[in-house]
Amino acid sequence: MHARLDIDGRVLMASDSMVGQHDEMKGFSLALSYSTPEEAKRIFDALADGGKVRMPLQKTFWAQAFGMLTDR
């Protein structure tokens, strides 16, 4: 299977592997980038709802807003 997700004008593409070729996904991450800290906060909060925040969304030396979470 293959997937193409359009998210706020951005494209996320994914595919699975053949049965038996790989274990379930482990160590998988996805990075999303947004134009403003406010937009990033809105999306971060929505993904954090029911998930687990690993690093709260905050200003860093490399970004106005950066955070890490595991969504539900």
OpenMM code with the backbone's topology and positions (N, CA, C; nanometers):
from openmm import Vec3, app, unit

residues = "MET HIS ALA ARG LEU ASP ILE ASP GLY ARG VAL LEU MET ALA SER ASP SER MET VAL GLY GLN HIS ASP GLU MET LYS GLY PHE SER LEU ALA LEU SER TYR SER THR PRO GLU GLU ALA LYS ARG ILE PHE ASP ALA LEU ALA ASP GLY GLY LYS VAL ARG MET PRO LEU GLN LYS THR PHE TRP ALA GLN ALA PHE GLY MET LEU THR ASP ARG".split()
positions = [
    Vec3(0.0844, -0.1187, 0.0000),
    Vec3(0.0000, 0.0000, 0.0000),
    Vec3(0.0878, 0.1235, 0.0000),
    Vec3(0.0374, 0.2266, -0.0586),
    Vec3(0.1032, 0.3560, -0.0576),
    Vec3(0.0004, 0.4602, -0.0154),
    Vec3(0.0497, 0.5668, 0.0445),
    Vec3(-0.0408, 0.6724, 0.0899),
    Vec3(0.0168, 0.8077, 0.0534),
    Vec3(-0.0692, 0.8979, 0.0211),
    Vec3(-0.0330, 1.0369, -0.0010),
    Vec3(-0.1313, 1.1187, 0.0812),
    Vec3(-0.0796, 1.1938, 0.1776),
    Vec3(-0.1626, 1.2778, 0.2617),
    Vec3(-0.1306, 1.4234, 0.2336),
    Vec3(-0.2328, 1.5005, 0.2043),
    Vec3(-0.2171, 1.6445, 0.1879),
    Vec3(-0.2554, 1.7099, 0.3195),
    Vec3(-0.1592, 1.7751, 0.3841),
    Vec3(-0.1805, 1.8374, 0.5144),
    Vec3(-0.1497, 1.9856, 0.5022),
    Vec3(-0.2539, 2.0678, 0.5037),
    Vec3(-0.2365, 2.2131, 0.4957),
    Vec3(-0.1425, 2.2541, 0.3826),
    Vec3(-0.1621, 2.1964, 0.2651),
    Vec3(-0.0801, 2.2312, 0.1500),
    Vec3(0.0533, 2.1593, 0.1449),
    Vec3(0.0784, 2.0691, 0.2388),
    Vec3(0.2016, 1.9905, 0.2401),
    Vec3(0.1672, 1.8464, 0.2037),
    Vec3(0.2634, 1.7752, 0.1490),
    Vec3(0.2398, 1.6374, 0.1087),
    Vec3(0.3236, 1.5438, 0.1954),
    Vec3(0.2591, 1.4410, 0.2507),
    Vec3(0.3264, 1.3350, 0.3249),
    Vec3(0.2973, 1.2056, 0.2506),
    Vec3(0.4031, 1.1357, 0.2119),
    Vec3(0.3859, 1.0100, 0.1396),
    Vec3(0.4430, 0.8963, 0.2231),
    Vec3(0.3780, 0.7800, 0.2182),
    Vec3(0.4212, 0.6654, 0.2977),
    Vec3(0.3902, 0.5361, 0.2235),
    Vec3(0.4608, 0.4322, 0.2629),
    Vec3(0.4318, 0.3000, 0.2082),
    Vec3(0.4655, 0.1952, 0.3129),
    Vec3(0.4056, 0.0800, 0.2987),
    Vec3(0.4368, -0.0297, 0.3882),
    Vec3(0.5300, -0.1263, 0.3154),
    Vec3(0.5675, -0.2329, 0.3834),
    Vec3(0.6534, -0.3325, 0.3207),
    Vec3(0.5768, -0.4638, 0.3078),
    Vec3(0.6359, -0.5570, 0.2379),
    Vec3(0.5729, -0.6872, 0.2192),
    Vec3(0.5636, -0.7585, 0.3536),
    Vec3(0.4583, -0.8346, 0.3729),
    Vec3(0.4384, -0.9108, 0.4965),
    Vec3(0.5586, -1.0022, 0.5187),
    Vec3(0.6106, -1.0002, 0.6421),
    Vec3(0.7221, -1.0870, 0.6766),
    Vec3(0.8595, -1.0284, 0.6509),
    Vec3(0.8676, -0.9165, 0.5792),
    Vec3(0.9983, -0.8566, 0.5509),
    Vec3(1.0533, -0.7780, 0.6692),
    Vec3(0.9671, -0.7170, 0.7484),
    Vec3(1.0111, -0.6302, 0.8569),
    Vec3(0.9192, -0.6467, 0.9779),
    Vec3(0.9745, -0.6216, 1.0971),
    Vec3(0.8926, -0.6133, 1.2181),
    Vec3(0.8102, -0.4852, 1.2114),
    Vec3(0.7227, -0.4665, 1.3116),
    Vec3(0.6460, -0.3416, 1.3165),
    Vec3(0.7424, -0.2235, 1.3253),
    Vec3(0.6921, -0.1055, 1.2926),
    Vec3(0.7775, 0.0126, 1.2919),
    Vec3(0.8334, 0.0406, 1.4312),
    Vec3(0.9608, 0.0695, 1.4365),
    Vec3(1.0289, 0.1062, 1.5602),
    Vec3(1.1226, 0.2222, 1.5274),
    Vec3(1.1323, 0.3163, 1.6186),
    Vec3(1.2239, 0.4266, 1.5970),
    Vec3(1.1849, 0.5178, 1.4825),
    Vec3(1.0586, 0.5266, 1.4548),
    Vec3(1.0079, 0.6078, 1.3443),
    Vec3(0.9802, 0.7492, 1.3925),
    Vec3(1.0195, 0.8473, 1.3144),
    Vec3(0.9860, 0.9859, 1.3489),
    Vec3(0.9480, 1.0617, 1.2230),
    Vec3(0.8790, 1.1692, 1.2439),
    Vec3(0.8312, 1.2545, 1.1361),
    Vec3(0.8461, 1.3985, 1.1823),
    Vec3(0.9018, 1.4831, 1.0997),
    Vec3(0.9188, 1.6247, 1.1342),
    Vec3(0.8243, 1.7083, 1.0488),
    Vec3(0.7546, 1.7996, 1.1138),
    Vec3(0.6644, 1.8914, 1.0449),
    Vec3(0.7154, 2.0325, 1.0654),
    Vec3(0.7033, 2.1155, 0.9636),
    Vec3(0.7507, 2.2536, 0.9704),
    Vec3(0.6356, 2.3468, 0.9331),
    Vec3(0.6209, 2.4544, 1.0098),
    Vec3(0.5134, 2.5498, 0.9855),
    Vec3(0.5672, 2.6919, 0.9788),
    Vec3(0.4926, 2.7802, 0.9162),
    Vec3(0.5370, 2.9173, 0.8896),
    Vec3(0.5481, 3.0032, 1.0141),
    Vec3(0.4615, 2.9785, 1.1129),
    Vec3(0.4603, 3.0634, 1.2322),
    Vec3(0.4575, 2.9769, 1.3581),
    Vec3(0.5083, 3.0294, 1.4698),
    Vec3(0.4989, 2.9561, 1.5963),
    Vec3(0.3542, 2.9294, 1.6368),
    Vec3(0.2640, 3.0198, 1.6041),
    Vec3(0.1220, 3.0016, 1.6377),
    Vec3(0.0626, 2.8827, 1.5630),
    Vec3(0.0974, 2.8708, 1.4369),
    Vec3(0.0484, 2.7578, 1.3580),
    Vec3(0.1091, 2.6273, 1.4112),
    Vec3(0.2374, 2.6297, 1.4440),
    Vec3(0.3031, 2.5117, 1.5000),
    Vec3(0.2368, 2.4706, 1.6320),
    Vec3(0.2039, 2.5670, 1.7162),
    Vec3(0.1396, 2.5384, 1.8450),
    Vec3(0.0027, 2.4740, 1.8251),
    Vec3(-0.0729, 2.5251, 1.7294),
    Vec3(-0.2061, 2.4700, 1.7021),
    Vec3(-0.1958, 2.3224, 1.6621),
    Vec3(-0.1035, 2.2912, 1.5737),
    Vec3(-0.0870, 2.1538, 1.5277),
    Vec3(-0.0275, 2.0666, 1.6389),
    Vec3(0.0726, 2.1187, 1.7087),
    Vec3(0.1357, 2.0438, 1.8180),
    Vec3(0.0318, 2.0065, 1.9232),
    Vec3(-0.0494, 2.1037, 1.9635),
    Vec3(-0.1516, 2.0779, 2.0658),
    Vec3(-0.2521, 1.9733, 2.0189),
    Vec3(-0.2891, 1.9777, 1.8910),
    Vec3(-0.3843, 1.8793, 1.8382),
    Vec3(-0.3237, 1.7390, 1.8386),
    Vec3(-0.1966, 1.7269, 1.8005),
    Vec3(-0.1311, 1.5963, 1.8002),
    Vec3(-0.1037, 1.5462, 1.9417),
    Vec3(-0.0800, 1.6379, 2.0347),
    Vec3(-0.0517, 1.6004, 2.1740),
    Vec3(-0.1763, 1.5525, 2.2471),
    Vec3(-0.2945, 1.5917, 2.1991),
    Vec3(-0.4192, 1.5515, 2.2632),
    Vec3(-0.4328, 1.3994, 2.2575),
    Vec3(-0.4217, 1.3359, 2.3712),
    Vec3(-0.4283, 1.1905, 2.3770),
    Vec3(-0.2939, 1.1232, 2.3535),
    Vec3(-0.1903, 1.2021, 2.3294),
    Vec3(-0.0571, 1.1471, 2.3065),
    Vec3(0.0341, 1.1711, 2.4250),
    Vec3(0.1646, 1.1676, 2.4008),
    Vec3(0.2626, 1.1867, 2.5078),
    Vec3(0.3654, 1.2899, 2.4620),
    Vec3(0.3719, 1.4026, 2.5319),
    Vec3(0.4681, 1.5074, 2.4984),
    Vec3(0.6055, 1.4655, 2.5497),
    Vec3(0.7025, 1.4610, 2.4604),
    Vec3(0.8402, 1.4253, 2.4951),
    Vec3(0.9228, 1.5500, 2.5262),
    Vec3(0.8928, 1.6590, 2.4549),
    Vec3(0.9560, 1.7891, 2.4784),
    Vec3(0.8509, 1.8938, 2.4479),
    Vec3(0.8128, 1.9751, 2.5448),
    Vec3(0.7104, 2.0770, 2.5199),
    Vec3(0.7528, 2.1717, 2.4067),
    Vec3(0.6554, 2.2222, 2.3357),
    Vec3(0.6830, 2.3177, 2.2293),
    Vec3(0.7423, 2.4431, 2.2923),
    Vec3(0.8606, 2.4831, 2.2455),
    Vec3(0.9292, 2.5972, 2.3041),
    Vec3(1.0294, 2.6564, 2.2057),
    Vec3(1.0763, 2.7750, 2.2369),
    Vec3(1.1781, 2.8401, 2.1557),
    Vec3(1.3125, 2.7728, 2.1828),
    Vec3(1.3887, 2.7521, 2.0753),
    Vec3(1.5227, 2.6959, 2.0864),
    Vec3(1.6192, 2.7866, 2.0114),
    Vec3(1.7469, 2.7568, 2.0171),
    Vec3(1.8425, 2.8401, 1.9444),
    Vec3(1.8328, 2.8212, 1.7932),
    Vec3(1.7665, 2.7126, 1.7478),
    Vec3(1.7536, 2.6887, 1.6041),
    Vec3(1.6127, 2.7121, 1.5504),
    Vec3(1.5152, 2.7354, 1.6393),
    Vec3(1.3770, 2.7528, 1.5922),
    Vec3(1.2971, 2.8375, 1.6900),
    Vec3(1.1983, 2.9084, 1.6351),
    Vec3(1.1087, 2.9864, 1.7215),
    Vec3(1.0171, 2.8951, 1.8016),
    Vec3(0.9908, 2.7762, 1.7487),
    Vec3(0.9056, 2.6793, 1.8184),
    Vec3(0.9492, 2.5392, 1.7772),
    Vec3(0.9839, 2.4572, 1.8764),
    Vec3(1.0233, 2.3191, 1.8515),
    Vec3(0.9716, 2.2343, 1.9670),
    Vec3(0.9190, 2.1183, 1.9353),
    Vec3(0.8728, 2.0265, 2.0376),
    Vec3(0.8734, 1.8849, 1.9819),
    Vec3(0.8604, 1.7884, 2.0703),
    Vec3(0.8571, 1.6483, 2.0306),
    Vec3(0.7457, 1.5777, 2.1047),
    Vec3(0.6753, 1.4903, 2.0357),
    Vec3(0.5670, 1.4155, 2.0973),
    Vec3(0.5434, 1.2849, 2.0253),
    Vec3(0.4745, 1.1981, 2.0929),
    Vec3(0.4232, 1.0756, 2.0311),
    Vec3(0.2718, 1.0912, 2.0290),
    Vec3(0.2148, 1.0935, 1.9098),
    Vec3(0.0693, 1.1118, 1.9038),
    Vec3(-0.0006, 0.9807, 1.9386),
    Vec3(-0.1299, 0.9876, 1.9516),
    Vec3(-0.2020, 0.8675, 1.9929),
    Vec3(-0.2015, 0.7633, 1.8864),
] * unit.nanometer
topology = app.Topology()
chain = topology.addChain("A")
for resn in residues:
    res = topology.addResidue(resn, chain)
    for name in ("N", "CA", "C"):
        topology.addAtom(name, app.Element.getBySymbol(name[0]), res)
